[in-house]
Amino acid sequence: MDTLYKTIENLCAREQITVTEMCRRSKVPRSALSDYKYGRIKQIGVDKLQRIADYFGVSLDYLFGNEAASYEQDSAEQPKLISDQELLLLCRKVESAPKEKREQIKKMLSQSVDNYLRLMGIDPEK
């Protein structure tokens, strides 16, 4: 299978979503990837590829297999409560909510983070 499509599949698997769901969220027609996978087209438009790369937070070079993604190179020296990739996934979930609910979700998340920081003795205003 083509490196590009395989990379996209691997990124989707890492985030535990389907290619179809990623296409919906990144606003890339699923048919474009299917046509590419099955050889009905020879290339995918750079605008579509850029949306996919932006969705995953990787470069176009990474999609083509030419470089490692920065989030794969996380340092093991410093433990994290939550990885940047998990935060990115959380933000994408908020983005996929109906527009009229996003502000409510953001307010609730902000209040939860502030409350947690206060419990930990950290000033959330800093």
Secondary structure, DSSP 8 states (H G I E B T S, - for coil): --HHHHHHHHHHHHHT--HHHHHHHHT--HHHHHHHHTTSSS---HHHHHHHHHHHT--HHHHTTSS--GGGG--SSS--SS-HHHHHHHHHHHHTS-HHHHHHHHHHHHHHHHHHHHHTT--TT-
